[in-house]
Amino acid sequence: MGFFERSSPVSSTTLKWLGFVAAVWVQCISGNNYTFSNYSDALKSLMNLTQVELNNLSVAKDVGKAFGLLAGLASDKFPTWLILVIGAVEGLVGYGAQWLVVSEKITLSYWQMCIFLCMGGNSTTWMNTAVLVTCIRNFRKNRGPVSGILKGYVGLSTAIFTDLCAALFYDDAASFLIMLAVVPLGVCVIAAFFLHESPPVATSAEEQEESRYFWVFNIVAVVVAVYLLSYDFIRSPNTVFSQVFVAVLLVLLASPLGIPVYYFFKNRSGQGTDIEGQVREHLLVKEEKEATESQDKVEVAAKEEKTMPVIGEEHLVFEALRTADFWIMFISFLCGVGTGLAVMNNMGQIGLALGYTDVSIFVSLTSIWGFFGRIISGTVSEHFVKKAGTPRPLWNAASQIVMAVGYVLMALAVPGSLYIGSIVVGICYGVRLAITVTVASELFGLKYYGLIYNILILNLPLGSFLFSGLLAGILYDMEATATTGGGNTCVGAHCYRLVFVVMAVACIVGFGLDILLSVRCKAVYAKICARNRSKKSLPNSRRRSVKD
């Protein structure tokens, strides 16, 4: 893999962008953990499961994320390509076994299915850790857009898989599962050749250039999302139309390759022609290097005087765990993602209870609007952090209130409430994911970010267990009636009403915690804003000195 890690400035920068494109592709296929609703009904009927048993299978899938701590530890010890390959192979085994069961080629016991679902869930933690940690380190000056774009494509991946399956396999559950097993393996093998850590930008001009390229990624991503959304509203497309849809989708997903190609030729044609620009950039690099060295000396001196770093500095994992800020963020994250996961895991049964025979559109709506929540929150929060020092957790607080309103609407079961609820939950869940992973890097540093990130992700299995396995499963079974064969079913708005009310209350608690965290870390974002303003003032002052 070292063939791609050449030292030429042009090739290394171009390959960094090529690696980011590969990371986007990985994220396009690493949201398979959110697709359980697409085949859960097949599992329930084949294995004659009650709703609690089915929900516990979804919990087993999310418990796999608890073992993401291994991926976090490995991210500081092993190269990115190895982490990607481990995740891809594990996903092949986990989802491959589920395909064998749904296609009725083999029969597995309930606990064996739990193990393979756990493996499938854990596979995504290796992929996400490899991609997120590497890209945030490569583009550390634009953490908000990076996390928004990458997490946004994770949200789109559910819609990508769902629409591909609908177009090519007519929503067949077995075909859907074999796609989940094989496609990530191929994509991760390709990404393993290009994605690796590269030096971050050294100057303010390069940082601004990065930001412009991220806007291009945002535009392409929005086009893909709108394209996927439009397909969901086309009723009964014929075979030729579906095949054309798939071909265009693949072209759109490949289109970000134009950015590293453009960057490569742009640098080749312009290299060595701007002497004054090169002198100015050299002066900027020198000054920023001196400023960094000075800051490092201050931090070393500070560490000699105290035992605990302050928020905004590099933390060891145990130092982060000893802060109140980490646990405020952890619990508020649980309130947001735990309730969101409960809706996504139970979307199939929620839709059936409200009289919808096909719930794939709700799965796609949650996925696509989750993408918009992630990508918009990453870019918008970055803008306000740099312009006004607005604490990033405030966006989490706003999403919690909106999510609580969505749950109230679904509890009331007003006409169209499931459409509205799917969109609201998708947006707010996306905001929560994109914002929290960025906040963690800003409050506790990047040195041990891989492990800190995966500790936060423990909220996914924990939230799934509390809100989906216990709350939704038990309350649903209380309302359901038994069916022949040992299962049960429930039809009507009452099936999930109390579940939605409890989750709305949890979101209000999360809102209060996010406001508290915003107040506590306000100084961190004020420093980021001040640093950004000082960097922008450097080019003008240096330009005048060069001319003089």
C-alpha positions as a printed NumPy array, in Angstrom:
array([[  0.   ,   0.   ,   0.   ],
       [  2.991,   2.283,   0.403],
       [  3.151,   2.761,  -3.405],
       [  0.57 ,   5.517,  -3.073],
       [  2.351,   7.398,  -0.292],
       [  4.863,   9.292,  -2.443],
       [  6.558,  12.395,  -1.237],
       [  5.915,  14.711,  -4.215],
       [  3.846,  17.687,  -2.995],
       [  1.509,  17.566,  -5.993],
       [  0.981,  13.812,  -5.922],
       [  0.548,  13.688,  -2.145],
       [ -2.09 ,  16.435,  -2.152],
       [ -3.894,  14.909,  -5.12 ],
       [ -3.844,  11.489,  -3.477],
       [ -5.227,  13.023,  -0.289],
       [ -8.276,  14.143,  -2.266],
       [ -8.434,  10.814,  -4.063],
       [ -8.412,   9.184,  -0.625],
       [-11.309,  11.414,   0.425],
       [-13.3  ,  10.294,  -2.631],
       [-12.577,   6.683,  -1.673],
       [-13.729,   7.509,   1.873],
       [-17.018,   8.835,   0.473],
       [-17.507,   5.555,  -1.401],
       [-16.867,   3.576,   1.777],
       [-19.457,   5.652,   3.602],
       [-21.922,   5.014,   0.782],
       [-21.884,   1.328,   1.729],
       [-21.208,   1.473,   5.475],
       [-24.708,   2.426,   6.581],
       [-25.945,  -1.137,   6.07 ],
       [-26.509,  -1.289,   9.815],
       [-29.535,   0.984,   9.335],
       [-31.24 ,  -1.293,   6.796],
       [-32.637,  -3.843,   9.264],
       [-36.22 ,  -2.747,   8.571],
       [-35.843,  -3.827,   4.927],
       [-35.566,  -7.502,   5.834],
       [-36.777,  -7.699,   9.446],
       [-40.278,  -8.797,   8.409],
       [-38.777, -11.722,   6.459],
       [-36.797, -12.783,   9.533],
       [-39.858, -12.46 ,  11.765],
       [-42.023, -14.703,   9.562],
       [-39.304, -17.271,   8.791],
       [-38.266, -17.677,  12.432],
       [-41.753, -17.14 ,  13.976],
       [-40.537, -14.369,  16.273],
       [-42.418, -12.13 ,  18.664],
       [-41.773,  -8.39 ,  18.477],
       [-39.509,  -8.521,  21.545],
       [-37.449, -11.31 ,  19.958],
       [-37.21 ,  -9.397,  16.682],
       [-36.204,  -6.21 ,  18.498],
       [-33.558,  -8.133,  20.402],
       [-32.113,  -9.211,  17.054],
       [-31.865,  -5.545,  16.119],
       [-30.201,  -4.918,  19.484],
       [-27.692,  -7.699,  18.713],
       [-26.917,  -5.887,  15.467],
       [-26.274,  -2.674,  17.388],
       [-24.326,  -4.469,  20.135],
       [-21.735,  -5.107,  17.437],
       [-20.925,  -1.413,  17.677],
       [-19.901,  -1.912,  21.309],
       [-16.953,  -3.908,  20.014],
       [-15.999,  -0.863,  17.981],
       [-13.617,  -0.111,  20.838],
       [-11.332,  -2.647,  19.157],
       [-11.439,  -0.595,  15.965],
       [-10.676,   2.535,  17.998],
       [ -7.627,   0.919,  19.57 ],
       [ -6.497,  -0.452,  16.208],
       [ -6.766,   2.966,  14.539],
       [ -3.765,   4.163,  16.573],
       [ -1.735,   1.001,  15.944],
       [ -2.458,  -0.277,  12.423],
       [ -2.617,   1.277,   8.942],
       [ -5.935,   2.412,   7.516],
       [ -6.019,  -0.227,   4.776],
       [ -5.863,  -3.083,   7.275],
       [ -8.75 ,  -1.666,   9.322],
       [-10.844,  -1.382,   6.144],
       [-10.134,  -4.966,   5.108],
       [-11.005,  -6.315,   8.576],
       [-14.363,  -4.555,   8.464],
       [-15.135,  -5.739,   4.935],
       [-14.355,  -9.406,   5.672],
       [-16.372,  -9.348,   8.888],
       [-19.328,  -7.864,   7.019],
       [-19.07 , -10.559,   4.361],
       [-19.37 , -13.268,   7.019],
       [-22.108, -11.53 ,   9.066],
       [-24.441, -10.539,   6.243],
       [-23.556, -13.627,   4.203],
       [-24.885, -15.863,   6.988],
       [-28.092, -13.813,   7.187],
       [-28.517, -14.207,   3.416],
       [-28.199, -17.97 ,   3.741],
       [-30.98 , -17.988,   6.344],
       [-33.385, -15.66 ,   4.503],
       [-32.831, -17.541,   1.223],
       [-33.659, -20.721,   3.194],
       [-30.389, -22.433,   2.286],
       [-29.534, -23.076,   5.956],
       [-31.291, -22.86 ,   9.319],
       [-29.706, -21.138,  12.298],
       [-30.835, -20.976,  15.903],
       [-31.866, -17.675,  17.468],
       [-28.59 , -17.18 ,  19.354],
       [-26.557, -17.997,  16.235],
       [-28.459, -15.327,  14.332],
       [-27.634, -12.885,  17.14 ],
       [-23.923, -13.599,  16.639],
       [-24.004, -12.996,  12.878],
       [-26.084,  -9.846,  13.273],
       [-23.532,  -8.656,  15.817],
       [-20.716,  -9.321,  13.33 ],
       [-22.525,  -7.37 ,  10.623],
       [-23.026,  -4.449,  12.994],
       [-19.409,  -4.51 ,  14.134],
       [-18.093,  -4.518,  10.56 ],
       [-19.29 ,  -0.956,  10.027],
       [-17.366,   0.328,  13.063],
       [-14.084,  -0.691,  11.402],
       [-15.051,   1.044,   8.161],
       [-16.351,   4.2  ,   9.856],
       [-13.368,   4.455,  12.204],
       [-10.852,   4.058,   9.372],
       [-12.578,   6.683,   7.248],
       [-13.529,   9.26 ,   9.881],
       [-10.296,   9.263,  11.886],
       [ -8.089,   9.404,   8.778],
       [-10.062,  12.144,   7.026],
       [-10.457,  14.393,  10.078],
       [ -6.714,  14.163,  10.637],
       [ -6.057,  14.915,   6.953],
       [ -8.482,  17.873,   6.874],
       [ -8.355,  19.033,  10.485],
       [ -8.974,  22.675,   9.534],
       [-12.38 ,  21.758,   8.065],
       [-13.685,  19.189,  10.544],
       [-17.327,  20.256,  10.287],
       [-17.654,  19.824,   6.507],
       [-15.639,  16.585,   6.599],
       [-17.825,  14.952,   9.25 ],
       [-20.976,  16.316,   7.595],
       [-20.099,  14.932,   4.164],
       [-18.894,  11.545,   5.419],
       [-21.73 ,  11.035,   7.878],
       [-24.131,  12.326,   5.239],
       [-23.174,   9.579,   2.841],
       [-23.648,   7.039,   5.634],
       [-27.216,   8.304,   5.814],
       [-27.585,   8.024,   2.054],
       [-26.238,   4.474,   2.024],
       [-29.529,   3.06 ,   3.301],
       [-31.379,   4.749,   0.443],
       [-28.697,   3.658,  -2.03 ],
       [-29.007,   0.01 ,  -0.996],
       [-32.814,   0.193,  -0.781],
       [-33.263,   1.818,  -4.191],
       [-30.703,  -0.453,  -5.863],
       [-32.489,  -3.488,  -4.472],
       [-35.885,  -2.158,  -5.553],
       [-34.579,  -1.369,  -9.045],
       [-32.643,  -4.581,  -9.65 ],
       [-34.235,  -7.214,  -7.399],
       [-37.788,  -5.913,  -6.781],
       [-37.256,  -5.584,  -3.001],
       [-36.321,  -9.251,  -2.534],
       [-34.939,  -9.625,   1.015],
       [-32.438, -12.361,   0.092],
       [-30.994, -10.333,  -2.809],
       [-30.807,  -7.311,  -0.531],
       [-28.7  ,  -9.229,   2.014],
       [-26.251, -10.655,  -0.538],
       [-25.752,  -7.091,  -1.771],
       [-24.981,  -5.986,   1.813],
       [-22.403,  -8.774,   2.069],
       [-20.54 ,  -8.427,  -1.24 ],
       [-20.609,  -4.757,  -2.266],
       [-18.822,  -3.382,   0.869],
       [-16.026,  -5.906,   0.399],
       [-15.29 ,  -4.686,  -3.127],
       [-15.463,  -0.998,  -2.215],
       [-13.215,  -1.373,   0.847],
       [-10.568,  -3.248,  -1.135],
       [-10.472,  -0.367,  -3.645],
       [-10.35 ,   2.264,  -0.879],
       [ -7.522,   0.425,   0.871],
       [ -5.16 ,   1.46 ,  -1.937],
       [ -5.838,   5.192,  -1.686],
       [ -6.936,   6.155,   1.833],
       [ -4.07 ,   6.944,   4.214],
       [ -2.994,   9.779,   6.488],
       [ -1.485,  12.814,   4.757],
       [ -0.052,  16.102,   6.067],
       [ -2.771,  18.71 ,   6.779],
       [ -2.716,  22.097,   5.067],
       [ -0.137,  24.534,   6.369],
       [ -1.542,  27.906,   5.294],
       [ -4.751,  29.889,   5.451],
       [ -4.885,  30.059,   1.634],
       [ -4.783,  26.282,   1.377],
       [ -7.46 ,  26.025,   4.065],
       [ -9.754,  28.304,   2.063],
       [ -9.038,  26.293,  -1.088],
       [-10.013,  23.123,   0.773],
       [-13.27 ,  24.761,   1.803],
       [-14.115,  25.529,  -1.832],
       [-13.582,  21.917,  -2.833],
       [-15.804,  20.745,   0.012],
       [-18.595,  22.901,  -1.41 ],
       [-18.27 ,  20.895,  -4.632],
       [-18.601,  17.678,  -2.635],
       [-21.677,  19.125,  -0.943],
       [-23.318,  19.988,  -4.257],
       [-22.66 ,  16.533,  -5.714],
       [-24.006,  14.919,  -2.556],
       [-27.21 ,  16.991,  -2.684],
       [-27.738,  16.007,  -6.328],
       [-27.365,  12.322,  -5.39 ],
       [-29.823,  12.733,  -2.501],
       [-32.455,  14.487,  -4.643],
       [-32.01 ,  11.868,  -7.354],
       [-32.585,   9.045,  -4.859],
       [-35.569,  10.852,  -3.376],
       [-37.189,  11.309,  -6.776],
       [-37.   ,   7.569,  -7.489],
       [-38.957,   6.8  ,  -4.32 ],
       [-41.988,   8.659,  -5.671],
       [-42.07 ,   6.823,  -9.014],
       [-44.682,   4.098,  -8.82 ],
       [-43.99 ,   0.732, -10.472],
       [-41.066,   1.69 , -12.756],
       [-40.406,  -0.77 , -15.6  ],
       [-37.206,  -2.783, -15.99 ],
       [-35.526,  -0.482, -18.506],
       [-36.23 ,   2.608, -16.402],
       [-34.822,   0.886, -13.308],
       [-31.636,  -0.109, -15.118],
       [-31.15 ,   3.433, -16.402],
       [-31.691,   4.726, -12.859],
       [-28.939,   2.424, -11.543],
       [-26.504,   3.441, -14.296],
       [-27.034,   7.165, -13.664],
       [-26.701,   6.63 ,  -9.91 ],
       [-23.332,   4.921, -10.358],
       [-22.137,   7.799, -12.587],
       [-23.186,  10.325,  -9.935],
       [-21.344,   8.4  ,  -7.215],
       [-18.217,   8.311,  -9.397],
       [-18.399,  12.032, -10.272],
       [-16.395,  13.256,  -7.217],
       [-13.346,  11.761,  -8.944],
       [-13.353,  14.94 , -11.005],
       [-12.03 ,  16.89 ,  -8.002],
       [ -8.664,  15.098,  -7.565],
       [ -8.282,  14.913, -11.362],
       [ -8.909,  18.66 , -11.657],
       [ -6.573,  19.349,  -8.736],
       [ -3.819,  17.249, -10.325],
       [ -3.886,  19.041, -13.685],
       [ -4.384,  22.457, -12.078],
       [ -1.232,  22.044, -10.005],
       [  0.784,  20.641, -12.89 ],
       [ -0.091,  23.538, -15.198],
       [  0.364,  26.222, -12.521],
       [  3.447,  24.878, -10.77 ],
       [  6.316,  27.346, -10.568],
       [  4.548,  30.304, -12.228],
       [  3.581,  32.402,  -9.197],
       [  6.875,  33.524,  -7.643],
       [  5.339,  36.181,  -5.413],
       [  2.671,  33.727,  -4.291],
       [  5.307,  31.153,  -3.408],
       [  7.261,  33.73 ,  -1.371],
       [  4.081,  34.772,   0.429],
       [  3.115,  31.179,   1.168],
       [  6.626,  30.482,   2.452],
       [  6.368,  33.404,   4.854],
       [  2.955,  32.233,   6.036],
       [  4.198,  28.699,   6.602],
       [  7.16 ,  29.987,   8.574],
       [  5.037,  32.258,  10.775],
       [  2.384,  29.627,  11.44 ],
       [  5.092,  27.076,  12.242],
       [  6.606,  29.481,  14.762],
       [  3.171,  30.115,  16.266],
       [  2.547,  26.37 ,  16.556],
       [  5.914,  25.78 ,  18.218],
       [  5.189,  28.606,  20.662],
       [  1.782,  27.119,  21.465],
       [  3.349,  23.692,  21.993],
       [  5.828,  25.185,  24.47 ],
       [  2.986,  26.84 ,  26.357],
       [  1.075,  23.542,  26.498],
       [  4.178,  21.658,  27.713],
       [  4.72 ,  24.237,  30.419],
       [  1.083,  24.039,  31.382],
       [  1.221,  20.251,  31.614],
       [  4.175,  20.535,  33.984],
       [  2.065,  22.707,  36.31 ],
       [ -1.145,  20.671,  36.252],
       [ -2.22 ,  17.076,  35.964],
       [ -5.378,  17.515,  33.887],
       [ -5.592,  19.274,  30.493],
       [ -8.378,  21.772,  29.979],
       [-11.175,  21.32 ,  27.465],
       [ -9.886,  22.053,  23.967],
       [ -6.466,  20.473,  24.548],
       [ -5.269,  16.955,  23.766],
       [ -6.656,  14.444,  26.281],
       [ -5.695,  10.915,  27.069],
       [ -8.709,   8.605,  26.958],
       [ -8.926,   8.307,  30.736],
       [ -8.501,  12.053,  31.131],
       [-11.474,  12.613,  28.816],
       [-13.545,  10.067,  30.742],
       [-12.86 ,  11.936,  33.987],
       [-14.433,  15.167,  32.733],
       [-18.054,  16.125,  33.309],
       [-18.209,  17.466,  29.749],
       [-17.663,  14.019,  28.255],
       [-20.528,  12.471,  30.199],
       [-22.867,  15.378,  29.479],
       [-22.133,  14.831,  25.791],
       [-22.466,  11.044,  26.17 ],
       [-25.917,  11.146,  27.803],
       [-27.295,  13.807,  25.463],
       [-26.022,  11.703,  22.541],
       [-27.885,   8.718,  24.001],
       [-31.141,  10.681,  24.119],
       [-30.844,  11.617,  20.444],
       [-29.436,   8.546,  18.717],
       [-31.119,   6.016,  21.023],
       [-34.609,   7.268,  20.228],
       [-33.763,   7.692,  16.546],
       [-32.513,   4.116,  16.332],
       [-35.708,   2.859,  17.948],
       [-37.736,   4.414,  15.128],
       [-35.42 ,   3.108,  12.402],
       [-35.279,  -0.416,  13.836],
       [-39.062,  -0.561,  14.224],
       [-40.024,   1.29 ,  11.053],
       [-41.324,  -1.907,   9.463],
       [-43.666,  -2.66 ,  12.359],
       [-44.63 ,   1.003,  12.853],
       [-45.669,   1.22 ,   9.209],
       [-47.653,  -2.027,   9.353],
       [-49.369,  -0.895,  12.554],
       [-50.49 ,   2.322,  10.841],
       [-51.79 ,   0.441,   7.798],
       [-48.905,   0.731,   5.315],
       [-48.079,  -2.487,   3.467],
       [-44.808,  -1.159,   1.975],
       [-42.516,   0.701,   4.384],
       [-39.5  ,   1.001,   2.076],
       [-40.376,   4.624,   1.295],
       [-40.206,   5.52 ,   4.999],
       [-36.806,   3.821,   5.304],
       [-35.567,   5.817,   2.309],
       [-37.053,   9.072,   3.624],
       [-35.292,   8.617,   6.966],
       [-32.036,   7.865,   5.181],
       [-32.149,  10.717,   2.665],
       [-33.288,  13.389,   5.123],
       [-30.706,  12.061,   7.566],
       [-28.183,  12.89 ,   4.873],
       [-29.455,  16.47 ,   4.636],
       [-29.274,  16.793,   8.411],
       [-25.663,  15.623,   8.496],
       [-24.297,  17.545,   5.542],
       [-26.066,  20.829,   6.283],
       [-25.27 ,  20.791,   9.998],
       [-21.574,  20.122,   9.33 ],
       [-21.194,  23.032,   6.915],
       [-23.48 ,  25.505,   8.684],
       [-22.027,  24.839,  12.151],
       [-18.49 ,  25.272,  10.762],
       [-19.473,  28.65 ,   9.303],
       [-20.874,  29.934,  12.6  ],
       [-17.963,  28.556,  14.625],
       [-15.438,  30.418,  12.467],
       [-17.494,  33.588,  12.039],
       [-19.031,  34.062,  15.492],
       [-17.624,  31.365,  17.798],
       [-21.082,  29.779,  18.166],
       [-20.737,  26.602,  20.285],
       [-21.375,  23.62 ,  18.043],
       [-23.482,  21.715,  20.647],
       [-26.215,  24.357,  20.238],
       [-27.135,  22.669,  16.948],
       [-27.626,  19.415,  18.828],
       [-29.957,  21.205,  21.239],
       [-32.048,  22.538,  18.36 ],
       [-32.296,  19.067,  16.807],
       [-33.502,  17.557,  20.096],
       [-36.454,  19.945,  20.305],
       [-37.45 ,  19.319,  16.684],
       [-37.174,  15.567,  17.219],
       [-39.427,  15.784,  20.293],
       [-42.064,  17.567,  18.176],
       [-41.799,  14.807,  15.574],
       [-42.441,  12.122,  18.193],
       [-45.485,  13.994,  19.474],
       [-46.911,  14.115,  15.938],
       [-46.377,  10.37 ,  15.497],
       [-47.977,   9.697,  18.891],
       [-51.061,  11.651,  17.809],
       [-51.123,   9.657,  14.533],
       [-52.392,  12.604,  12.512],
       [-52.759,  11.967,   8.751],
       [-49.324,  11.795,   7.124],
       [-47.597,  11.763,  10.504],
       [-45.35 ,   8.848,   9.54 ],
       [-44.09 ,  10.752,   6.495],
       [-43.428,  13.827,   8.642],
       [-41.942,  11.729,  11.448],
       [-39.595,   9.879,   9.066],
       [-38.27 ,  13.173,   7.723],
       [-37.911,  14.805,  11.154],
       [-36.207,  11.797,  12.729],
       [-33.869,  11.504,   9.75 ],
       [-32.823,  15.163,   9.852],
       [-32.329,  15.319,  13.623],
       [-30.551,  11.975,  13.862],
       [-28.213,  13.164,  11.109],
       [-27.511,  16.459,  12.872],
       [-26.734,  14.638,  16.105],
       [-24.235,  12.261,  14.48 ],
       [-22.386,  14.869,  12.41 ],
       [-22.145,  17.447,  15.197],
       [-21.194,  15.138,  18.079],
       [-18.261,  13.435,  16.353],
       [-16.834,  16.86 ,  15.505],
       [-17.394,  18.242,  19.013],
       [-15.517,  15.274,  20.488],
       [-12.426,  16.082,  18.395],
       [-12.587,  19.775,  19.317],
       [-13.   ,  19.234,  23.063],
       [-10.614,  16.301,  23.559],
       [ -8.161,  16.465,  20.63 ],
       [ -7.21 ,  14.166,  17.752],
       [ -4.418,  12.083,  19.26 ],
       [ -6.755,   9.442,  20.708],
       [ -9.807,  10.442,  18.718],
       [-10.363,   6.951,  17.274],
       [-10.952,   5.414,  20.694],
       [-12.913,   8.374,  22.095],
       [-15.178,   8.28 ,  19.04 ],
       [-15.889,   4.585,  19.511],
       [-16.658,   5.079,  23.217],
       [-19.289,   7.608,  22.173],
       [-20.623,   5.124,  19.607],
       [-21.38 ,   2.761,  22.509],
       [-24.545,   4.839,  22.705],
       [-25.824,   3.062,  19.592],
       [-26.102,  -0.42 ,  21.135],
       [-27.041,   1.065,  24.518],
       [-29.728,   3.254,  22.995],
       [-30.97 ,   0.416,  20.814],
       [-31.286,  -1.838,  23.855],
       [-33.044,   0.736,  26.044],
       [-35.393,   2.344,  23.537],
       [-35.861,  -0.404,  20.942],
       [-35.282,  -3.705,  22.733],
       [-36.934,  -2.772,  26.031],
       [-39.212,   0.229,  25.568],
       [-40.599,  -0.371,  22.055],
       [-40.54 ,  -4.169,  22.223],
       [-42.245,  -4.571,  25.59 ],
       [-44.878,  -1.871,  25.036],
       [-45.686,  -3.25 ,  21.567],
       [-46.138,  -6.798,  22.908],
       [-48.453,  -5.435,  25.609],
       [-50.742,  -4.111,  22.869],
       [-50.323,  -7.006,  20.39 ],
       [-52.398, -10.137,  19.898],
       [-50.939, -13.603,  19.371],
       [-50.862, -15.211,  15.915],
       [-50.669, -18.832,  14.836],
       [-47.107, -20.09 ,  14.829],
       [-45.993, -18.268,  17.968],
       [-45.662, -14.673,  16.74 ],
       [-47.841, -11.624,  17.411],
       [-49.116,  -8.532,  15.657],
       [-50.671,  -5.163,  16.447],
       [-52.61 ,  -2.811,  14.182],
       [-53.557,   0.738,  15.106],
       [-52.116,   4.028,  16.349],
       [-52.168,   2.803,  19.948],
       [-49.385,   0.239,  19.275],
       [-46.551,   2.766,  19.582],
       [-48.235,   5.826,  21.137],
       [-46.703,   5.489,  24.609],
       [-43.317,   4.699,  23.058],
       [-43.33 ,   8.013,  21.187],
       [-44.359,   9.959,  24.299],
       [-41.487,   8.528,  26.362],
       [-38.999,   9.241,  23.581],
       [-40.226,  12.84 ,  23.324],
       [-39.492,  13.302,  27.038],
       [-36.004,  11.811,  26.532],
       [-35.331,  14.365,  23.786],
       [-36.288,  17.225,  26.103],
       [-33.768,  15.917,  28.656],
       [-31.15 ,  15.794,  25.888],
       [-31.973,  19.401,  24.963],
       [-31.185,  20.573,  28.497],
       [-27.866,  18.705,  28.519],
       [-26.829,  20.174,  25.166],
       [-27.528,  23.7  ,  26.411],
       [-25.407,  22.982,  29.492],
       [-22.519,  21.661,  27.36 ],
       [-22.72 ,  24.727,  25.095],
       [-22.287,  27.02 ,  28.091],
       [-19.379,  24.979,  29.485],
       [-17.391,  24.88 ,  26.228],
       [-18.137,  28.39 ,  24.989],
       [-14.502,  29.453,  25.54 ],
       [-13.206,  26.689,  23.245],
       [-15.215,  27.974,  20.304],
       [-14.308,  31.569,  21.065],
       [-10.628,  30.562,  20.699],
       [-11.317,  28.754,  17.405],
       [-13.059,  31.868,  16.076],
       [-10.226,  34.163,  17.206],
       [ -7.617,  31.847,  15.647],
       [ -9.499,  31.861,  12.351],
       [ -9.714,  35.645,  12.293],
       [ -5.991,  36.02 ,  13.012],
       [ -5.129,  33.635,  10.166],
       [ -7.239,  35.632,   7.751],
       [ -5.426,  38.812,   8.738],
       [ -1.997,  37.275,   8.015],
       [ -2.172,  37.213,   4.185],
       [ -3.026,  40.926,   3.951],
       [ -0.221,  41.997,   6.286],
       [  2.312,  39.721,   4.62 ],
       [  1.203,  40.833,   1.147],
       [  1.958,  44.432,   2.122],
       [  5.359,  43.479,   3.507],
       [  6.292,  41.561,   0.334],
       [  5.35 ,  44.546,  -1.836],
       [  7.333,  46.89 ,   0.385]])
